[in-house]
Amino acid sequence: MSAGRDDYSLYYYMQAKNFSDKLAYMNPDRSLAYCGLGHVLFNTEEYVMSLRAFLKAREIREALYGSEHIDTATIYNNLGCCMYMLERNSEALAYFNISHAIL
């Protein structure tokens, strides 16, 4: 992803998602593939799909870490970025405020 090869990144994150979906429910690594997918999709301007990936990552992280954990805060920030790009500004502001309060 850092080399700018979003096509490869998307492919490998989808492969990782297939493995992470098989992990135990209490394994926090289940959210990593969704976070990576969210970033790649955001970079390729697929904001709706990016939002969906980050929402799934948020679901996992909130269940395992709670809503006031630093890892959950980063997801709130990423959700705010997606909402902003989708011109859902009031929702973006809410996510940014939550993220800021936790940080």
N, CA, C and O atoms as a GROMACS GRO file, in nm:
protein
  412
    1MET      N    1   0.083  -0.118   0.000
    1MET     CA    2   0.000   0.000   0.000
    1MET      C    3   0.088   0.125   0.000
    1MET      O    4   0.058   0.221  -0.071
    2SER      N    5   0.195   0.125   0.078
    2SER     CA    6   0.281   0.243   0.085
    2SER      C    7   0.357   0.266  -0.046
    2SER      O    8   0.407   0.376  -0.070
    3ALA      N    9   0.365   0.163  -0.130
    3ALA     CA   10   0.431   0.178  -0.260
    3ALA      C   11   0.335   0.229  -0.366
    3ALA      O   12   0.373   0.244  -0.483
    4GLY      N   13   0.211   0.256  -0.327
    4GLY     CA   14   0.113   0.307  -0.422
    4GLY      C   15   0.051   0.202  -0.510
    4GLY      O   16  -0.008   0.235  -0.613
    5ARG      N   17   0.061   0.077  -0.474
    5ARG     CA   18   0.004  -0.032  -0.553
    5ARG      C   19  -0.128  -0.075  -0.491
    5ARG      O   20  -0.137  -0.181  -0.428
    6ASP      N   21  -0.228   0.007  -0.510
    6ASP     CA   22  -0.358  -0.019  -0.449
    6ASP      C   23  -0.421  -0.147  -0.502
    6ASP      O   24  -0.497  -0.213  -0.431
    7ASP      N   25  -0.391  -0.183  -0.628
    7ASP     CA   26  -0.447  -0.305  -0.684
    7ASP      C   27  -0.395  -0.428  -0.609
    7ASP      O   28  -0.473  -0.517  -0.575
    8TYR      N   29  -0.266  -0.433  -0.584
    8TYR     CA   30  -0.209  -0.544  -0.507
    8TYR      C   31  -0.258  -0.541  -0.362
    8TYR      O   32  -0.292  -0.644  -0.304
    9SER      N   33  -0.262  -0.422  -0.307
    9SER     CA   34  -0.306  -0.408  -0.168
    9SER      C   35  -0.447  -0.460  -0.151
    9SER      O   36  -0.476  -0.533  -0.056
   10LEU      N   37  -0.534  -0.423  -0.241
   10LEU     CA   38  -0.673  -0.468  -0.233
   10LEU      C   39  -0.682  -0.620  -0.240
   10LEU      O   40  -0.755  -0.683  -0.164
   11TYR      N   41  -0.607  -0.677  -0.331
   11TYR     CA   42  -0.606  -0.823  -0.346
   11TYR      C   43  -0.559  -0.892  -0.218
   11TYR      O   44  -0.624  -0.984  -0.170
   12TYR      N   45  -0.448  -0.846  -0.163
   12TYR     CA   46  -0.392  -0.913  -0.046
   12TYR      C   47  -0.473  -0.886   0.081
   12TYR      O   48  -0.480  -0.973   0.168
   13TYR      N   49  -0.533  -0.769   0.092
   13TYR     CA   50  -0.621  -0.746   0.207
   13TYR      C   51  -0.746  -0.833   0.199
   13TYR      O   52  -0.798  -0.877   0.302
   14MET      N   53  -0.794  -0.859   0.078
   14MET     CA   54  -0.909  -0.950   0.065
   14MET      C   55  -0.869  -1.092   0.104
   14MET      O   56  -0.948  -1.164   0.165
   15GLN      N   57  -0.747  -1.131   0.069
   15GLN     CA   58  -0.698  -1.262   0.112
   15GLN      C   59  -0.686  -1.267   0.264
   15GLN      O   60  -0.725  -1.366   0.327
   16ALA      N   61  -0.635  -1.162   0.323
   16ALA     CA   62  -0.624  -1.155   0.469
   16ALA      C   63  -0.760  -1.157   0.535
   16ALA      O   64  -0.777  -1.217   0.641
   17LYS      N   65  -0.858  -1.092   0.473
   17LYS     CA   66  -0.994  -1.092   0.527
   17LYS      C   67  -1.050  -1.233   0.533
   17LYS      O   68  -1.116  -1.270   0.630
   18ASN      N   69  -1.023  -1.312   0.432
   18ASN     CA   70  -1.070  -1.451   0.432
   18ASN      C   71  -1.015  -1.528   0.552
   18ASN      O   72  -1.085  -1.610   0.611
   19PHE      N   73  -0.889  -1.502   0.586
   19PHE     CA   74  -0.830  -1.568   0.702
   19PHE      C   75  -0.882  -1.508   0.833
   19PHE      O   76  -0.912  -1.582   0.927
   20SER      N   77  -0.892  -1.377   0.838
   20SER     CA   78  -0.932  -1.312   0.963
   20SER      C   79  -1.077  -1.344   0.999
   20SER      O   80  -1.112  -1.348   1.117
   21ASP      N   81  -1.161  -1.367   0.899
   21ASP     CA   82  -1.301  -1.403   0.927
   21ASP      C   83  -1.312  -1.539   0.996
   21ASP      O   84  -1.414  -1.570   1.057
   22LYS      N   85  -1.207  -1.618   0.987
   22LYS     CA   86  -1.207  -1.751   1.049
   22LYS      C   87  -1.147  -1.751   1.189
   22LYS      O   88  -1.148  -1.854   1.257
   23LEU      N   89  -1.095  -1.637   1.232
   23LEU     CA   90  -1.036  -1.628   1.366
   23LEU      C   91  -1.145  -1.633   1.473
   23LEU      O   92  -1.262  -1.607   1.445
   24ALA      N   93  -1.105  -1.667   1.592
   24ALA     CA   94  -1.199  -1.672   1.705
   24ALA      C   95  -1.260  -1.535   1.728
   24ALA      O   96  -1.197  -1.432   1.703
   25TYR      N   97  -1.382  -1.534   1.777
   25TYR     CA   98  -1.456  -1.409   1.799
   25TYR      C   99  -1.378  -1.312   1.887
   25TYR      O  100  -1.380  -1.191   1.861
   26MET      N  101  -1.310  -1.360   1.987
   26MET     CA  102  -1.239  -1.274   2.082
   26MET      C  103  -1.098  -1.234   2.034
   26MET      O  104  -1.023  -1.175   2.111
   27ASN      N  105  -1.062  -1.266   1.912
   27ASN     CA  106  -0.931  -1.230   1.859
   27ASN      C  107  -0.938  -1.090   1.797
   27ASN      O  108  -1.009  -1.070   1.698
   28PRO      N  109  -0.865  -0.994   1.853
   28PRO     CA  110  -0.873  -0.857   1.801
   28PRO      C  111  -0.814  -0.841   1.662
   28PRO      O  112  -0.841  -0.740   1.595
   29ASP      N  113  -0.735  -0.937   1.616
   29ASP     CA  114  -0.678  -0.928   1.482
   29ASP      C  115  -0.783  -0.940   1.372
   29ASP      O  116  -0.754  -0.915   1.255
   30ARG      N  117  -0.905  -0.976   1.409
   30ARG     CA  118  -1.012  -0.984   1.309
   30ARG      C  119  -1.037  -0.849   1.242
   30ARG      O  120  -1.085  -0.846   1.129
   31SER      N  121  -1.005  -0.740   1.309
   31SER     CA  122  -1.034  -0.607   1.253
   31SER      C  123  -0.926  -0.556   1.159
   31SER      O  124  -0.950  -0.462   1.084
   32LEU      N  125  -0.807  -0.615   1.160
   32LEU     CA  126  -0.695  -0.561   1.083
   32LEU      C  127  -0.719  -0.560   0.933
   32LEU      O  128  -0.689  -0.460   0.866
   33ALA      N  129  -0.772  -0.667   0.879
   33ALA     CA  130  -0.797  -0.671   0.734
   33ALA      C  131  -0.901  -0.566   0.694
   33ALA      O  132  -0.889  -0.504   0.588
   34TYR      N  133  -1.002  -0.547   0.778
   34TYR     CA  134  -1.103  -0.446   0.748
   34TYR      C  135  -1.044  -0.305   0.752
   34TYR      O  136  -1.082  -0.220   0.671
   35CYS      N  137  -0.952  -0.281   0.845
   35CYS     CA  138  -0.885  -0.151   0.849
   35CYS      C  139  -0.803  -0.129   0.723
   35CYS      O  140  -0.809  -0.022   0.662
   36GLY      N  141  -0.727  -0.229   0.683
   36GLY     CA  142  -0.648  -0.218   0.561
   36GLY      C  143  -0.734  -0.197   0.438
   36GLY      O  144  -0.702  -0.114   0.353
   37LEU      N  145  -0.842  -0.273   0.428
   37LEU     CA  146  -0.935  -0.255   0.316
   37LEU      C  147  -0.991  -0.113   0.316
   37LEU      O  148  -1.002  -0.049   0.211
   38GLY      N  149  -1.028  -0.065   0.433
   38GLY     CA  150  -1.081   0.070   0.442
   38GLY      C  151  -0.983   0.174   0.391
   38GLY      O  152  -1.022   0.268   0.321
   39HIS      N  153  -0.856   0.158   0.425
   39HIS     CA  154  -0.754   0.253   0.380
   39HIS      C  155  -0.734   0.247   0.229
   39HIS      O  156  -0.727   0.351   0.163
   40VAL      N  157  -0.724   0.127   0.176
   40VAL     CA  158  -0.704   0.114   0.031
   40VAL      C  159  -0.826   0.170  -0.044
   40VAL      O  160  -0.809   0.243  -0.142
   41LEU      N  161  -0.944   0.138   0.001
   41LEU     CA  162  -1.064   0.187  -0.066
   41LEU      C  163  -1.076   0.339  -0.055
   41LEU      O  164  -1.122   0.405  -0.148
   42PHE      N  165  -1.034   0.394   0.058
   42PHE     CA  166  -1.033   0.540   0.072
   42PHE      C  167  -0.935   0.601  -0.028
   42PHE      O  168  -0.966   0.701  -0.092
   43ASN      N  169  -0.816   0.541  -0.041
   43ASN     CA  170  -0.715   0.592  -0.136
   43ASN      C  171  -0.763   0.588  -0.279
   43ASN      O  172  -0.723   0.670  -0.361
   44THR      N  173  -0.849   0.491  -0.310
   44THR     CA  174  -0.900   0.478  -0.447
   44THR      C  175  -1.033   0.551  -0.466
   44THR      O  176  -1.102   0.533  -0.566
   45GLU      N  177  -1.068   0.633  -0.367
   45GLU     CA  178  -1.189   0.717  -0.371
   45GLU      C  179  -1.319   0.637  -0.374
   45GLU      O  180  -1.420   0.684  -0.426
   46GLU      N  181  -1.315   0.518  -0.320
   46GLU     CA  182  -1.434   0.435  -0.302
   46GLU      C  183  -1.484   0.456  -0.159
   46GLU      O  184  -1.472   0.367  -0.075
   47TYR      N  185  -1.538   0.574  -0.132
   47TYR     CA  186  -1.567   0.616   0.004
   47TYR      C  187  -1.680   0.537   0.069
   47TYR      O  188  -1.676   0.514   0.190
   48VAL      N  189  -1.779   0.496  -0.007
   48VAL     CA  190  -1.889   0.417   0.051
   48VAL      C  191  -1.837   0.280   0.096
   48VAL      O  192  -1.869   0.234   0.205
   49MET      N  193  -1.758   0.216   0.011
   49MET     CA  194  -1.702   0.085   0.047
   49MET      C  195  -1.602   0.099   0.161
   49MET      O  196  -1.595   0.012   0.248
   50SER      N  197  -1.525   0.206   0.160
   50SER     CA  198  -1.432   0.231   0.269
   50SER      C  199  -1.508   0.248   0.400
   50SER      O  200  -1.468   0.194   0.504
   51LEU      N  201  -1.616   0.322   0.396
   51LEU     CA  202  -1.700   0.341   0.514
   51LEU      C  203  -1.751   0.208   0.567
   51LEU      O  204  -1.750   0.185   0.688
   52ARG      N  205  -1.794   0.121   0.479
   52ARG     CA  206  -1.844  -0.010   0.521
   52ARG      C  207  -1.735  -0.093   0.588
   52ARG      O  208  -1.760  -0.160   0.688
   53ALA      N  209  -1.614  -0.089   0.533
   53ALA     CA  210  -1.503  -0.164   0.593
   53ALA      C  211  -1.470  -0.109   0.731
   53ALA      O  212  -1.450  -0.186   0.825
   54PHE      N  213  -1.466   0.023   0.744
   54PHE     CA  214  -1.436   0.083   0.874
   54PHE      C  215  -1.548   0.059   0.974
   54PHE      O  216  -1.521   0.044   1.094
   55LEU      N  217  -1.672   0.055   0.929
   55LEU     CA  218  -1.783   0.025   1.020
   55LEU      C  219  -1.771  -0.117   1.076
   55LEU      O  220  -1.800  -0.141   1.193
   56LYS      N  221  -1.728  -0.210   0.992
   56LYS     CA  222  -1.707  -0.348   1.039
   56LYS      C  223  -1.592  -0.352   1.138
   56LYS      O  224  -1.600  -0.421   1.240
   57ALA      N  225  -1.484  -0.280   1.109
   57ALA     CA  226  -1.372  -0.274   1.203
   57ALA      C  227  -1.415  -0.212   1.335
   57ALA      O  228  -1.373  -0.257   1.442
   58ARG      N  229  -1.499  -0.110   1.329
   58ARG     CA  230  -1.549  -0.047   1.452
   58ARG      C  231  -1.632  -0.145   1.533
   58ARG      O  232  -1.620  -0.151   1.655
   59GLU      N  233  -1.716  -0.221   1.466
   59GLU     CA  234  -1.800  -0.321   1.534
   59GLU      C  235  -1.713  -0.419   1.612
   59GLU      O  236  -1.742  -0.452   1.727
   60ILE      N  237  -1.607  -0.466   1.549
   60ILE     CA  238  -1.518  -0.563   1.613
   60ILE      C  239  -1.443  -0.498   1.729
   60ILE      O  240  -1.436  -0.554   1.838
   61ARG      N  241  -1.387  -0.380   1.705
   61ARG     CA  242  -1.307  -0.316   1.809
   61ARG      C  243  -1.391  -0.271   1.928
   61ARG      O  244  -1.347  -0.282   2.042
   62GLU      N  245  -1.511  -0.221   1.903
   62GLU     CA  246  -1.596  -0.183   2.016
   62GLU      C  247  -1.634  -0.304   2.100
   62GLU      O  248  -1.639  -0.296   2.223
   63ALA      N  249  -1.659  -0.417   2.035
   63ALA     CA  250  -1.697  -0.538   2.109
   63ALA      C  251  -1.582  -0.589   2.194
   63ALA      O  252  -1.604  -0.639   2.305
   64LEU      N  253  -1.460  -0.576   2.144
   64LEU     CA  254  -1.345  -0.633   2.215
   64LEU      C  255  -1.274  -0.534   2.307
   64LEU      O  256  -1.231  -0.570   2.417
   65TYR      N  257  -1.262  -0.409   2.263
   65TYR     CA  258  -1.187  -0.310   2.340
   65TYR      C  259  -1.274  -0.210   2.415
   65TYR      O  260  -1.230  -0.150   2.513
   66GLY      N  261  -1.395  -0.192   2.368
   66GLY     CA  262  -1.480  -0.086   2.422
   66GLY      C  263  -1.471   0.039   2.336
   66GLY      O  264  -1.389   0.047   2.244
   67SER      N  265  -1.556   0.135   2.368
   67SER     CA  266  -1.564   0.254   2.284
   67SER      C  267  -1.461   0.361   2.321
   67SER      O  268  -1.450   0.461   2.250
   68GLU      N  269  -1.387   0.343   2.429
   68GLU     CA  270  -1.292   0.446   2.470
   68GLU      C  271  -1.147   0.398   2.462
   68GLU      O  272  -1.063   0.442   2.541
   69HIS      N  273  -1.119   0.310   2.371
   69HIS     CA  274  -0.983   0.258   2.351
   69HIS      C  275  -0.918   0.332   2.235
   69HIS      O  276  -0.986   0.376   2.142
   70ILE      N  277  -0.787   0.346   2.240
   70ILE     CA  278  -0.714   0.420   2.137
   70ILE      C  279  -0.734   0.359   1.998
   70ILE      O  280  -0.744   0.433   1.900
   71ASP      N  281  -0.739   0.226   1.988
   71ASP     CA  282  -0.760   0.162   1.858
   71ASP      C  283  -0.900   0.191   1.804
   71ASP      O  284  -0.919   0.204   1.683
   72THR      N  285  -0.997   0.200   1.892
   72THR     CA  286  -1.132   0.235   1.849
   72THR      C  287  -1.136   0.382   1.808
   72THR      O  288  -1.208   0.418   1.714
   73ALA      N  289  -1.060   0.466   1.877
   73ALA     CA  290  -1.056   0.609   1.842
   73ALA      C  291  -1.004   0.630   1.701
   73ALA      O  292  -1.052   0.718   1.630
   74THR      N  293  -0.906   0.551   1.659
   74THR     CA  294  -0.854   0.567   1.523
   74THR      C  295  -0.960   0.531   1.420
   74THR      O  296  -0.967   0.592   1.313
   75ILE      N  297  -1.042   0.433   1.452
   75ILE     CA  298  -1.151   0.397   1.361
   75ILE      C  299  -1.254   0.510   1.353
   75ILE      O  300  -1.304   0.542   1.245
   76TYR      N  301  -1.284   0.572   1.468
   76TYR     CA  302  -1.377   0.686   1.467
   76TYR      C  303  -1.324   0.797   1.377
   76TYR      O  304  -1.399   0.859   1.302
   77ASN      N  305  -1.193   0.822   1.384
   77ASN     CA  306  -1.133   0.923   1.299
   77ASN      C  307  -1.147   0.885   1.151
   77ASN      O  308  -1.181   0.969   1.068
   78ASN      N  309  -1.120   0.759   1.119
   78ASN     CA  310  -1.131   0.713   0.981
   78ASN      C  311  -1.275   0.722   0.932
   78ASN      O  312  -1.300   0.756   0.816
   79LEU      N  313  -1.370   0.691   1.019
   79LEU     CA  314  -1.511   0.705   0.983
   79LEU      C  315  -1.544   0.851   0.955
   79LEU      O  316  -1.618   0.882   0.862
   80GLY      N  317  -1.488   0.941   1.036
   80GLY     CA  318  -1.508   1.084   1.013
   80GLY      C  319  -1.455   1.128   0.877
   80GLY      O  320  -1.518   1.208   0.808
   81CYS      N  321  -1.340   1.075   0.838
   81CYS     CA  322  -1.283   1.107   0.707
   81CYS      C  323  -1.375   1.061   0.594
   81CYS      O  324  -1.397   1.134   0.497
   82CYS      N  325  -1.428   0.941   0.606
   82CYS     CA  326  -1.520   0.889   0.504
   82CYS      C  327  -1.646   0.973   0.497
   82CYS      O  328  -1.692   1.009   0.388
   83MET      N  329  -1.702   1.005   0.613
   83MET     CA  330  -1.824   1.085   0.616
   83MET      C  331  -1.800   1.222   0.553
   83MET      O  332  -1.885   1.274   0.481
   84TYR      N  333  -1.684   1.280   0.581
   84TYR     CA  334  -1.650   1.410   0.523
   84TYR      C  335  -1.646   1.402   0.371
   84TYR      O  336  -1.701   1.488   0.302
   85MET      N  337  -1.581   1.298   0.318
   85MET     CA  338  -1.570   1.283   0.173
   85MET      C  339  -1.705   1.255   0.108
   85MET      O  340  -1.726   1.285  -0.009
   86LEU      N  341  -1.798   1.198   0.185
   86LEU     CA  342  -1.932   1.172   0.134
   86LEU      C  343  -2.027   1.290   0.159
   86LEU      O  344  -2.147   1.282   0.136
   87GLU      N  345  -1.969   1.401   0.208
   87GLU     CA  346  -2.043   1.524   0.238
   87GLU      C  347  -2.151   1.503   0.342
   87GLU      O  348  -2.256   1.568   0.339
   88ARG      N  349  -2.125   1.413   0.434
   88ARG     CA  350  -2.213   1.391   0.549
   88ARG      C  351  -2.145   1.459   0.668
   88ARG      O  352  -2.098   1.394   0.761
   89ASN      N  353  -2.144   1.592   0.662
   89ASN     CA  354  -2.059   1.672   0.750
   89ASN      C  355  -2.097   1.664   0.897
   89ASN      O  356  -2.008   1.664   0.982
   90SER      N  357  -2.224   1.659   0.930
   90SER     CA  358  -2.260   1.652   1.072
   90SER      C  359  -2.214   1.520   1.133
   90SER      O  360  -2.171   1.516   1.248
   91GLU      N  361  -2.224   1.412   1.057
   91GLU     CA  362  -2.176   1.282   1.105
   91GLU      C  363  -2.024   1.281   1.114
   91GLU      O  364  -1.967   1.225   1.207
   92ALA      N  365  -1.959   1.344   1.017
   92ALA     CA  366  -1.813   1.353   1.020
   92ALA      C  367  -1.768   1.426   1.145
   92ALA      O  368  -1.676   1.382   1.214
   93LEU      N  369  -1.831   1.538   1.173
   93LEU     CA  370  -1.794   1.616   1.291
   93LEU      C  371  -1.814   1.535   1.419
   93LEU      O  372  -1.732   1.541   1.510
   94ALA      N  373  -1.923   1.461   1.426
   94ALA     CA  374  -1.949   1.379   1.544
   94ALA      C  375  -1.840   1.274   1.564
   94ALA      O  376  -1.791   1.256   1.676
   95TYR      N  377  -1.801   1.206   1.457
   95TYR     CA  378  -1.695   1.106   1.469
   95TYR      C  379  -1.561   1.170   1.505
   95TYR      O  380  -1.486   1.116   1.586
   96PHE      N  381  -1.531   1.285   1.446
   96PHE     CA  382  -1.406   1.355   1.480
   96PHE      C  383  -1.406   1.397   1.628
   96PHE      O  384  -1.304   1.385   1.696
   97ASN      N  385  -1.519   1.445   1.675
   97ASN     CA  386  -1.527   1.485   1.815
   97ASN      C  387  -1.510   1.368   1.911
   97ASN      O  388  -1.442   1.380   2.013
   98ILE      N  389  -1.570   1.255   1.878
   98ILE     CA  390  -1.555   1.136   1.961
   98ILE      C  391  -1.409   1.092   1.963
   98ILE      O  392  -1.353   1.062   2.068
   99SER      N  393  -1.349   1.088   1.845
   99SER     CA  394  -1.208   1.047   1.835
   99SER      C  395  -1.119   1.141   1.915
   99SER      O  396  -1.031   1.096   1.989
  100HIS      N  397  -1.142   1.269   1.902
  100HIS     CA  398  -1.062   1.368   1.974
  100HIS      C  399  -1.079   1.353   2.125
  100HIS      O  400  -0.982   1.362   2.200
  101ALA      N  401  -1.201   1.331   2.170
  101ALA     CA  402  -1.227   1.317   2.314
  101ALA      C  403  -1.154   1.196   2.370
  101ALA      O  404  -1.101   1.203   2.481
  102ILE      N  405  -1.150   1.088   2.295
  102ILE     CA  406  -1.081   0.967   2.344
  102ILE      C  407  -0.931   0.988   2.345
  102ILE      O  408  -0.862   0.951   2.440
  103LEU      N  409  -0.881   1.049   2.237
  103LEU     CA  410  -0.735   1.072   2.231
  103LEU      C  411  -0.692   1.170   2.337
  103LEU      O  412  -0.573   1.201   2.347
   0.00000   0.00000   0.00000
